[in-house]
Amino acid sequence: MPVTPAWHQGELTVGEVAARSGVSVSALHFYERSGLIAARRTSGNQRRYRRDVLRRVALIRVAQRVGIPLADIRSALAGLPDGRTPTRRDWQQLSERWRAELDERIHRLQQLRDSFTDCIGCGCLSIDRCALANPRDALAAHGPGPRRLLES
């Protein structure tokens, strides 16, 4: 009788999850400490993960890759009923919400880039007109000198 590979069983070890997901064991431990994934412990204190953790890990990796903060990912996963694994519909809703956030972040970065153009090469010697460090010369009202250095 053929032996069933371990990954066909109901639970996976941390090494199996790492191998199948491409995520290091230490990252999986971090995800668990952060409340992103859960494992049960055996009587020998070894972690055992349900197979559906692979989908959660995949979602975490994709979201991280596009810059979604772990706190936002944790919040999204915590919002799923009964802590279940995200479905295709869940992913669609999350990705639509995150897309709007990413679009806003891209917009802000483009504005920053466009403001940065005047700054290149100035070394902030023109602090009175620096759109990044001193927009609209707001610090001039406080008198001459290095106002930013005094604000601690």
SVG drawing of the C-alpha trace seen along z (x, -y; Angstrom):
<svg xmlns="http://www.w3.org/2000/svg" viewBox="-18 -87 41 89">
<polyline fill="none" stroke="black" stroke-width="0.4" points="0.0,0.0 1.5,-3.4 2.4,-5.9 0.4,-9.1 2.7,-12.1 2.6,-14.3 1.2,-17.2 -1.9,-15.2 -2.7,-15.0 -4.9,-17.4 -2.1,-19.3 1.3,-20.5 4.5,-21.0 6.2,-24.4 8.8,-23.0 6.2,-21.7 4.4,-25.1 7.7,-26.8 8.6,-24.5 5.2,-24.8 4.8,-28.6 8.4,-29.7 8.3,-31.6 11.0,-31.0 10.3,-29.2 11.3,-32.3 8.8,-34.4 6.0,-31.9 6.8,-32.1 6.7,-35.9 3.3,-35.7 2.0,-33.5 3.3,-35.9 1.7,-38.7 -1.7,-37.0 -1.7,-36.6 -1.8,-32.8 -2.4,-30.2 -1.1,-26.8 -1.9,-24.2 0.7,-22.6 1.2,-18.9 1.9,-17.2 5.6,-17.5 5.1,-21.3 5.5,-21.2 3.5,-23.5 0.8,-22.0 -0.9,-24.1 -4.2,-23.4 -3.7,-23.1 -5.7,-26.3 -2.9,-28.3 -1.1,-28.1 -3.8,-30.4 -3.4,-32.8 0.3,-32.9 -0.1,-33.5 -2.4,-36.4 0.0,-37.9 2.9,-37.6 1.0,-39.2 -0.2,-42.0 3.2,-42.7 4.7,-42.6 2.5,-45.6 3.3,-47.4 0.3,-46.7 1.4,-47.1 1.1,-44.0 -1.3,-45.8 -3.7,-46.3 -3.3,-42.7 -3.9,-41.5 -7.0,-43.7 -8.4,-42.4 -7.8,-38.7 -9.3,-39.3 -12.4,-40.7 -13.2,-37.4 -16.0,-35.4 -14.7,-32.9 -11.1,-33.6 -11.6,-31.5 -9.3,-31.4 -10.0,-34.1 -12.2,-33.0 -11.9,-34.2 -14.7,-36.7 -12.9,-37.9 -9.7,-38.4 -11.7,-40.4 -13.0,-42.7 -9.7,-43.1 -7.8,-43.8 -10.4,-46.4 -10.0,-48.2 -6.2,-47.9 -6.2,-49.0 -7.8,-52.3 -5.2,-52.7 -2.4,-51.9 -3.8,-54.4 -3.8,-57.1 -0.2,-56.2 0.9,-56.4 -0.8,-59.8 1.0,-61.1 4.4,-59.7 3.9,-61.3 3.2,-64.6 6.3,-64.2 8.3,-63.3 7.1,-66.4 7.9,-68.6 11.2,-67.0 12.4,-68.1 13.1,-71.7 14.9,-70.3 17.5,-68.2 20.9,-69.8 19.9,-72.5 20.9,-70.7 18.1,-72.5 20.2,-75.7 17.0,-77.4 14.9,-76.4 12.7,-79.4 11.3,-77.9 11.7,-74.2 8.4,-72.5 9.4,-69.5 11.0,-70.8 9.2,-74.1 6.1,-74.3 4.9,-77.9 7.8,-79.1 5.8,-78.6 8.9,-78.7 9.8,-82.3 7.2,-83.6 9.4,-82.2 12.4,-84.3 15.7,-83.6 17.9,-80.6 17.6,-76.9 14.1,-76.5 14.0,-72.7 17.1,-72.1 15.5,-73.8 12.3,-71.7 13.0,-68.5"/>
</svg>
